[in-house]
């Protein structure tokens, strides 16, 4: 058991471990896209590789199908924040009121011509639609507007590709990109054909007759092979993750997961709670790789606390599937600390979006502790409304540190309690047992006597079995 505890301690960085967060932030800022270097016209593409997004001057287009005008504006504002995170400059935004998106062009033929006029007038080179476009819609819009057209899903995938750092994160993002690309893969002109030539109707000439294989078919096969390879790689990484999780379970170490909408301040809270020193950036999806740190309650009981990838409305299903092994960390936790951006115009909508994703990965039954962050930026009237909406929430500011002590106490109180109560007399030569009791259990009373330390404790069943020989006779 001593070795198991040592192995667990070696797996997780301690609260004071130096971090490379500042270097990560500098690197991201140094690698931002440069505006004005791409052609406005949609160039003829002769290869079916995934075309990386080149977002500089962009026009946003949304379809308002339900809710209020304010909801539609909030959605487009979020799309603008996503576009800026990807490295672009938003020059205009248009919203159309419709009962449902147009099946052919998403916004209707008349609105497409208006968008084309706006794009030409402003010199924009990309149009971003606030929704997921079908392959047919994408082709139709690019053909009419004659500039790059991107949907919300591709935009989020591009941001994830920029921010992924670990081997697992990069593999997850690449898998999601390929899954998104496969049904949208299409040829651009005759360059896509690799079938043999010859006279018309000759099936390719001497030695080359037969159906052949188009470049489009070849690329689809290559993508399917790559998807299969990535799935195998992720399966191996999942085994490693599960091994670490089993070690924590074997040692009965409670697990806390910090979840919430993107840019709600989850990483900042983890830094405040543990001194982790991980990357903090005022940008969407700044955190893609799960960070886990050890922490202790005031009584010395050990638990882990993990930062997770942020959620967003209409999170692409490809990403949920690709990141499922990571998101399962939340489902396997003992407590979800749900962080809400109190300064956001629609915190209730963001909270609902997070709960939808949690339900999709099987974490809806995990106990939830609501935390309203950015208290320093919330207007007084909005703060009153938030306290009315969530009377049991903990209100904090990760930036100033306000409320962090209350949050720490609330987490400790919400942790699962050991279920076996014992009164034991531990000989003074077995100080290791006393330390493990404090780490893994709860000490109710302590009395130092001549023959050892008499303790009333509450511990898990595994540790209780080891303590049976030391049960106090008068207990």
LUMKE-614805 format. One line per field, with one value per residue (C-alpha): residue number from 1; residue in one letter; z, y, x. Coordinates in steps of 0.05 Angstrom, whole numbers, padded with zeros to 5 digits. Layout:
BEGIN
resi: c(NUM/...)
resn: c(A/...)
z: c(Z/...)
y: c(Y/...)
x: c(X/...)
//
This chain:
BEGIN
resi: c(1/2/3/4/5/6/7/8/9/10/11/12/13/14/15/16/17/18/19/20/21/22/23/24/25/26/27/28/29/30/31/32/33/34/35/36/37/38/39/40/41/42/43/44/45/46/47/48/49/50/51/52/53/54/55/56/57/58/59/60/61/62/63/64/65/66/67/68/69/70/71/72/73/74/75/76/77/78/79/80/81/82/83/84/85/86/87/88/89/90/91/92/93/94/95/96/97/98/99/100/101/102/103/104/105/106/107/108/109/110/111/112/113/114/115/116/117/118/119/120/121/122/123/124/125/126/127/128/129/130/131/132/133/134/135/136/137/138/139/140/141/142/143/144/145/146/147/148/149/150/151/152/153/154/155/156/157/158/159/160/161/162/163/164/165/166/167/168/169/170/171/172/173/174/175/176/177/178/179/180/181/182/183/184/185/186/187/188/189/190/191/192/193/194/195/196/197/198/199/200/201/202/203/204/205/206/207/208/209/210/211/212/213/214/215/216/217/218/219/220/221/222/223/224/225/226/227/228/229/230/231/232/233/234/235/236/237/238/239/240/241/242/243/244/245/246/247/248/249/250/251/252/253/254/255/256/257/258/259/260/261/262/263/264/265/266/267/268/269/270/271/272/273/274/275/276/277/278/279/280/281/282/283/284/285/286/287/288/289/290/291/292/293/294/295/296/297/298/299/300/301/302/303/304/305/306/307/308/309/310/311/312/313/314/315/316/317/318/319/320/321/322/323/324/325/326/327/328/329/330/331/332/333/334/335/336/337/338/339/340/341/342/343/344/345/346/347/348/349/350/351/352/353/354/355/356/357/358/359/360/361/362/363/364/365/366/367/368/369/370/371/372/373/374/375/376/377/378/379/380/381/382/383/384/385/386/387/388/389/390/391/392/393/394/395/396/397/398/399/400/401/402/403/404/405/406/407/408/409/410/411/412/413/414/415/416/417/418/419/420/421/422/423/424/425/426/427/428/429/430/431/432/433/434/435/436/437/438/439/440/441/442/443/444/445/446/447/448/449/450/451/452/453/454/455/456/457/458/459/460/461/462/463/464/465/466/467/468/469/470/471/472/473/474/475)
resn: c(X/X/X/X/X/X/X/X/X/X/X/X/X/X/X/X/X/X/X/X/X/X/X/X/X/X/X/X/X/X/X/X/X/X/X/X/X/X/X/X/X/X/X/X/X/X/X/X/X/X/X/X/X/X/X/X/X/X/X/X/X/X/X/X/X/X/X/X/X/X/X/X/X/X/X/X/X/X/X/X/X/X/X/X/X/X/X/X/X/X/X/X/X/X/X/X/X/X/X/X/X/X/X/X/X/X/X/X/X/X/X/X/X/X/X/X/X/X/X/X/X/X/X/X/X/X/X/X/X/X/X/X/X/X/X/X/X/X/X/X/X/X/X/X/X/X/X/X/X/X/X/X/X/X/X/X/X/X/X/X/X/X/X/X/X/X/X/X/X/X/X/X/X/X/X/X/X/X/X/X/X/X/X/X/X/X/X/X/X/X/X/X/X/X/X/X/X/X/X/X/X/X/X/X/X/X/X/X/X/X/X/X/X/X/X/X/X/X/X/X/X/X/X/X/X/X/X/X/X/X/X/X/X/X/X/X/X/X/X/X/X/X/X/X/X/X/X/X/X/X/X/X/X/X/X/X/X/X/X/X/X/X/X/X/X/X/X/X/X/X/X/X/X/X/X/X/X/X/X/X/X/X/X/X/X/X/X/X/X/X/X/X/X/X/X/X/X/X/X/X/X/X/X/X/X/X/X/X/X/X/X/X/X/X/X/X/X/X/X/X/X/X/X/X/X/X/X/X/X/X/X/X/X/X/X/X/X/X/X/X/X/X/X/X/X/X/X/X/X/X/X/X/X/X/X/X/X/X/X/X/X/X/X/X/X/X/X/X/X/X/X/X/X/X/X/X/X/X/X/X/X/X/X/X/X/X/X/X/X/X/X/X/X/X/X/X/X/X/X/X/X/X/X/X/X/X/X/X/X/X/X/X/X/X/X/X/X/X/X/X/X/X/X/X/X/X/X/X/X/X/X/X/X/X/X/X/X/X/X/X/X/X/X/X/X/X/X/X/X/X/X/X/X/X/X/X/X/X/X/X/X/X/X/X/X/X/X/X/X/X/X/X/X/X/X)
z: c(00000/00014/-00058/-00084/-00047/-00072/-00143/-00138/-00110/-00168/-00220/-00204/-00200/-00132/-00121/-00122/-00184/-00232/-00296/-00368/-00373/-00385/-00442/-00472/-00471/-00504/-00558/-00574/-00579/-00624/-00672/-00684/-00756/-00797/-00832/-00905/-00933/-00966/-01032/-01032/-01089/-01076/-01110/-01149/-01103/-01137/-01076/-01028/-00966/-00909/-00925/-00864/-00846/-00868/-00828/-00835/-00853/-00839/-00845/-00797/-00819/-00771/-00777/-00722/-00717/-00644/-00580/-00574/-00615/-00556/-00558/-00633/-00620/-00563/-00608/-00662/-00610/-00587/-00659/-00665/-00603/-00633/-00699/-00662/-00621/-00687/-00708/-00752/-00754/-00756/-00803/-00804/-00778/-00809/-00780/-00819/-00787/-00814/-00788/-00806/-00845/-00921/-00945/-01006/-00982/-00906/-00912/-00977/-01047/-01036/-00972/-01006/-01057/-01001/-00965/-01031/-01037/-00965/-00976/-01039/-01008/-00946/-00980/-00935/-00953/-00909/-00889/-00825/-00815/-00745/-00754/-00785/-00861/-00903/-00960/-01010/-00973/-00968/-01043/-01061/-01017/-01041/-01113/-01107/-01059/-01088/-01022/-00968/-00929/-00860/-00812/-00736/-00730/-00775/-00737/-00670/-00698/-00723/-00654/-00623/-00673/-00654/-00579/-00573/-00543/-00516/-00560/-00538/-00550/-00620/-00638/-00613/-00653/-00716/-00709/-00702/-00763/-00806/-00784/-00803/-00869/-00895/-00916/-00943/-00985/-01056/-01121/-01151/-01227/-01272/-01229/-01182/-01234/-01236/-01285/-01346/-01409/-01482/-01536/-01514/-01492/-01496/-01421/-01418/-01477/-01483/-01415/-01377/-01390/-01329/-01280/-01245/-01182/-01177/-01133/-01091/-01077/-01060/-01011/-00978/-00968/-00940/-00891/-00867/-00856/-00818/-00775/-00758/-00739/-00694/-00659/-00644/-00617/-00573/-00547/-00522/-00489/-00457/-00424/-00393/-00368/-00339/-00303/-00268/-00251/-00223/-00178/-00149/-00140/-00106/-00057/-00047/-00066/-00081/-00149/-00164/-00236/-00255/-00313/-00346/-00407/-00445/-00417/-00351/-00311/-00295/-00302/-00260/-00205/-00207/-00199/-00140/-00106/-00117/-00141/-00204/-00248/-00311/-00373/-00364/-00425/-00438/-00499/-00517/-00511/-00481/-00443/-00483/-00443/-00375/-00317/-00251/-00185/-00114/-00058/00015/00061/00124/00163/00114/00073/00001/-00062/-00135/-00174/-00250/-00301/-00363/-00434/-00437/-00468/-00516/-00546/-00602/-00588/-00650/-00640/-00672/-00615/-00561/-00592/-00601/-00530/-00498/-00460/-00432/-00415/-00379/-00326/-00306/-00305/-00261/-00211/-00143/-00150/-00209/-00194/-00247/-00261/-00290/-00319/-00279/-00324/-00387/-00416/-00415/-00356/-00351/-00424/-00415/-00354/-00393/-00450/-00401/-00369/-00438/-00452/-00382/-00393/-00460/-00428/-00370/-00316/-00300/-00236/-00207/-00149/-00174/-00138/-00174/-00173/-00202/-00223/-00243/-00184/-00193/-00263/-00247/-00244/-00178/-00210/-00247/-00183/-00147/-00204/-00202/-00127/-00138/-00194/-00156/-00081/-00064/-00110/-00085/-00113/-00125/-00165/-00189/-00208/-00140/-00096/-00066/-00041/-00054/00020/00019/-00045/-00013/00047/00003/-00037/00027/00053/-00012/-00017/-00004/00067/00087/00111/00165/00236/00283/00347/00342/00382/00335/00364/00360/00314/00262/00245/00172/00190/00223/00160/00115/00159/00154/00078/00062/00119/00172/00243/00293/00359/00379/00447/00459/00511/00536/00489/00428/00395/00406/00347/00329/00253/00193/00135/00072/00076/00049/00101/00155/00142/00154/00219/00249/00288/00323/00343/00414/00465/00499/00433)
y: c(00000/00046/00038/00051/00117/00137/00119/00161/00220/00215/00217/00286/00352/00385/00453/00488/00455/00507/00515/00533/00570/00637/00608/00577/00644/00679/00626/00633/00708/00702/00655/00696/00700/00760/00797/00818/00763/00718/00727/00750/00705/00632/00598/00534/00478/00419/00375/00348/00356/00392/00466/00503/00564/00631/00679/00752/00800/00763/00775/00738/00711/00684/00657/00675/00619/00621/00661/00736/00785/00792/00716/00721/00779/00742/00682/00725/00760/00693/00675/00739/00720/00652/00685/00733/00675/00641/00702/00741/00811/00816/00871/00861/00816/00800/00765/00740/00723/00656/00599/00551/00555/00551/00480/00505/00564/00569/00642/00643/00665/00738/00745/00710/00767/00818/00782/00782/00857/00868/00823/00860/00929/00913/00871/00812/00745/00698/00688/00651/00622/00613/00540/00475/00476/00416/00400/00426/00491/00502/00491/00536/00594/00592/00589/00651/00694/00671/00675/00624/00602/00571/00545/00547/00475/00485/00549/00514/00457/00508/00539/00471/00455/00519/00506/00431/00416/00345/00284/00263/00332/00336/00267/00283/00347/00314/00258/00309/00348/00286/00263/00332/00333/00264/00278/00346/00322/00343/00354/00420/00412/00360/00359/00310/00254/00203/00157/00139/00179/00158/00168/00185/00121/00080/00065/00090/00058/-00001/-00031/00021/00000/-00005/00040/00065/00106/00180/00223/00238/00163/00157/00215/00186/00120/00155/00194/00131/00097/00157/00158/00084/00098/00157/00115/00062/00115/00146/00077/00067/00136/00120/00059/00104/00151/00094/00067/00133/00136/00065/00085/00142/00097/00043/00095/00122/00193/00235/00269/00339/00363/00436/00443/00502/00545/00565/00627/00623/00625/00551/00552/00615/00581/00520/00566/00600/00535/00498/00547/00504/00560/00534/00576/00630/00669/00714/00673/00618/00546/00567/00500/00436/00389/00366/00388/00350/00374/00347/00387/00376/00394/00434/00368/00341/00295/00289/00298/00313/00372/00374/00429/00407/00432/00487/00477/00521/00522/00472/00440/00399/00326/00306/00340/00308/00240/00253/00282/00230/00196/00264/00284/00218/00245/00289/00230/00190/00247/00252/00326/00374/00446/00480/00549/00603/00670/00718/00777/00743/00771/00701/00660/00617/00597/00580/00538/00499/00487/00458/00412/00386/00364/00335/00294/00269/00241/00210/00260/00285/00244/00271/00320/00392/00453/00518/00572/00641/00672/00742/00774/00836/00848/00837/00897/00903/00892/00830/00804/00808/00769/00716/00707/00699/00648/00608/00618/00559/00579/00604/00673/00685/00726/00684/00749/00783/00721/00743/00683/00632/00611/00599/00558/00517/00503/00486/00436/00403/00397/00367/00313/00242/00221/00155/00105/00064/00093/00063/00079/00054/00057/00066/00051/00109/00068/00065/00139/00118/00093/00159/00197/00152/00161/00237/00233/00183/00192/00239/00245/00259/00256/00247/00227/00213/00158/00117/00059/00100/00150/00135/00162/00161/00161/00152/00116/00076/00001/-00017/00023/00000/-00072/-00053/-00017/-00076/-00102/-00035/-00026/00001/-00048/00001/00025)
x: c(00000/00058/00081/00010/00007/00076/00056/-00006/00033/00083/00028/00001/00039/00036/00005/00073/00100/00129/00089/00101/00035/00068/00110/00047/00013/00072/00075/00002/00007/00069/00034/-00030/-00052/-00030/-00086/-00087/-00043/-00096/-00130/-00202/-00223/-00237/-00178/-00185/-00163/-00132/-00123/-00175/-00135/-00169/-00165/-00141/-00182/-00152/-00194/-00176/-00232/-00297/-00372/-00418/-00485/-00538/-00609/-00657/-00708/-00730/-00724/-00718/-00678/-00631/-00618/-00601/-00554/-00520/-00509/-00478/-00435/-00410/-00394/-00355/-00315/-00301/-00278/-00232/-00203/-00187/-00146/-00195/-00224/-00300/-00322/-00398/-00453/-00521/-00581/-00641/-00708/-00734/-00777/-00720/-00654/-00661/-00646/-00607/-00567/-00579/-00603/-00644/-00623/-00642/-00602/-00542/-00539/-00541/-00484/-00445/-00454/-00430/-00370/-00349/-00361/-00319/-00266/-00279/-00249/-00290/-00363/-00378/-00448/-00476/-00496/-00472/-00477/-00493/-00444/-00495/-00505/-00430/-00421/-00479/-00456/-00384/-00406/-00450/-00409/-00342/-00304/-00288/-00349/-00341/-00393/-00393/-00369/-00308/-00291/-00292/-00250/-00199/-00194/-00184/-00130/-00093/-00096/-00084/-00016/-00014/-00009/-00079/-00108/-00078/-00103/-00173/-00177/-00150/-00201/-00258/-00233/-00230/-00299/-00326/-00289/-00306/-00379/-00359/-00301/-00312/-00273/-00256/-00257/-00225/-00162/-00197/-00198/-00143/-00178/-00137/-00146/-00154/-00206/-00276/-00312/-00248/-00245/-00173/-00137/-00090/-00072/-00113/-00185/-00230/-00266/-00202/-00205/-00218/-00175/-00237/-00246/-00172/-00175/-00237/-00201/-00140/-00183/-00219/-00151/-00126/-00189/-00179/-00106/-00125/-00178/-00125/-00077/-00131/-00150/-00078/-00079/-00145/-00114/-00061/-00115/-00155/-00093/-00083/-00158/-00155/-00096/-00137/-00197/-00154/-00128/-00198/-00178/-00239/-00239/-00266/-00277/-00283/-00331/-00365/-00374/-00312/-00277/-00317/-00252/-00242/-00166/-00162/-00202/-00157/-00097/-00130/-00148/-00083/-00030/-00025/00003/-00030/-00044/-00096/-00119/-00179/-00199/-00248/-00222/-00155/-00156/-00162/-00117/-00141/-00097/-00103/-00073/-00072/-00103/-00119/-00176/-00164/-00159/-00107/-00151/-00125/-00167/-00154/-00182/-00183/-00192/-00231/-00244/-00296/-00364/-00403/-00473/-00481/-00414/-00399/-00418/-00352/-00315/-00358/-00344/-00269/-00261/-00306/-00249/-00229/-00300/-00310/-00263/-00322/-00371/-00322/-00312/-00344/-00362/-00371/-00354/-00397/-00366/-00412/-00390/-00431/-00413/-00440/-00505/-00537/-00509/-00571/-00567/-00493/-00508/-00562/-00513/-00461/-00513/-00533/-00462/-00453/-00516/-00489/-00426/-00464/-00446/-00516/-00519/-00453/-00465/-00459/-00432/-00450/-00398/-00412/-00346/-00323/-00359/-00315/-00345/-00419/-00466/-00505/-00573/-00548/-00516/-00583/-00615/-00561/-00568/-00643/-00633/-00580/-00588/-00544/-00486/-00418/-00400/-00326/-00276/-00217/-00182/-00185/-00191/-00258/-00298/-00244/-00242/-00317/-00310/-00255/-00299/-00358/-00317/-00292/-00362/-00388/-00334/-00359/-00347/-00314/-00366/-00332/-00325/-00272/-00235/-00164/-00100/-00041/00028/00076/00122/00066/00065/00054/-00016/-00033/-00011/-00053/-00113/-00107/-00098/-00152/-00202/-00228/-00202/-00257/-00218/-00146/-00116/-00043/-00032/00026/00014/-00001/-00048/-00122/-00163/-00236/-00235/-00279/-00245/-00260/-00271/-00202/-00165/-00213/-00191/-00119/-00137/-00177/-00117/-00111/-00184/-00186/-00211/-00257/-00287)
//
